[in-house]
């Protein structure tokens, strides 16, 4: 829900640029998360015309850019095959 409507009228642009599901409040607070990695809360009352914290948006944009945090950014994963043995090198103890 935070990805699709958490930043009011700015949500579409927010997800594209920043890529962190977030929710802003009319008091100047912004919370943003990256599931399984981090959560951040920012509070700075000056609001833009959409009702979002101006500085809160900038902080989240900067963190997302500097640390390459984006919900849709592919993460590098470790290989599934950790070891590979050839039949002439690794013998089985099973009698066949």
C-alpha positions as CSV (number, residue, x, y, z in Angstrom):
1,X,0.0,0.0,0.0
2,X,2.9,2.4,0.8
3,X,4.3,1.9,-2.7
4,X,1.1,2.8,-4.4
5,X,-0.4,5.6,-2.3
6,X,1.9,6.6,0.6
7,X,3.1,9.9,-0.8
8,X,-0.2,11.3,-1.9
9,X,-0.1,12.8,-5.5
10,X,3.7,12.3,-5.6
11,X,3.6,8.5,-5.3
12,X,4.2,7.6,-8.9
13,X,7.2,9.9,-9.3
14,X,8.5,8.8,-5.9
15,X,8.5,5.1,-6.7
16,X,10.2,5.8,-10.0
17,X,12.9,8.1,-8.6
18,X,13.4,6.9,-5.1
19,X,12.1,3.3,-5.1
20,X,11.4,3.1,-1.4
21,X,7.9,2.4,-0.2
22,X,7.0,5.3,2.0
23,X,4.3,7.1,3.9
24,X,4.3,10.8,4.6
25,X,2.2,12.7,7.2
26,X,0.8,16.2,7.2
27,X,3.0,17.0,10.2
28,X,6.2,16.7,8.2
29,X,7.1,13.1,8.9
30,X,8.2,10.5,6.3
31,X,8.8,6.9,6.9
32,X,10.5,4.8,4.2
33,X,11.4,1.1,4.1
34,X,13.2,-1.4,1.9
35,X,11.9,-4.7,3.0
36,X,14.5,-6.9,4.6
37,X,17.2,-4.2,4.5
38,X,16.3,-0.9,6.2
39,X,13.7,1.4,7.6
40,X,14.1,5.2,8.1
41,X,12.1,7.9,9.7
42,X,12.5,11.6,8.9
43,X,10.8,14.6,10.5
44,X,11.0,18.1,9.0
45,X,7.8,20.2,9.0
46,X,8.2,22.4,5.9
47,X,5.8,20.9,3.3
48,X,5.6,21.1,-0.4
49,X,2.4,21.8,-2.4
50,X,1.5,18.1,-2.2
51,X,1.7,17.9,1.6
52,X,5.0,16.0,1.8
53,X,8.1,17.0,3.8
54,X,10.5,18.9,1.5
55,X,13.6,17.9,3.4
56,X,12.3,14.4,4.1
57,X,12.0,13.8,0.4
58,X,15.5,15.1,-0.3
59,X,17.0,12.9,2.5
60,X,15.3,9.8,1.1
61,X,16.3,10.6,-2.4
62,X,19.9,11.1,-1.4
63,X,20.1,7.9,0.6
64,X,18.4,5.9,-2.2
65,X,20.9,7.3,-4.7
66,X,24.1,7.0,-2.6
67,X,23.4,3.5,-1.4
68,X,21.7,2.3,-4.6
69,X,18.5,1.4,-2.7
70,X,15.5,0.8,-5.0
71,X,12.7,-1.6,-4.6
72,X,13.0,-2.7,-8.2
73,X,16.8,-2.8,-8.5
74,X,18.0,-6.3,-9.0
75,X,20.2,-7.6,-6.2
76,X,23.2,-9.6,-6.9
77,X,22.9,-13.1,-5.4
78,X,25.3,-15.7,-4.6
79,X,25.6,-18.7,-7.0
80,X,23.3,-21.6,-6.2
81,X,26.0,-24.2,-7.1
82,X,28.7,-23.8,-4.4
83,X,30.9,-26.7,-5.4
84,X,31.3,-28.8,-8.5
85,X,33.0,-32.2,-8.5
86,X,33.9,-34.3,-11.5
87,X,33.3,-38.1,-11.3
88,X,37.0,-39.0,-11.6
89,X,38.0,-36.7,-8.7
90,X,35.2,-37.3,-6.1
91,X,34.5,-41.0,-5.7
92,X,31.4,-42.3,-4.0
93,X,31.7,-44.6,-1.0
94,X,28.5,-46.4,-2.1
95,X,29.0,-49.9,-3.5
96,X,27.3,-50.1,-6.9
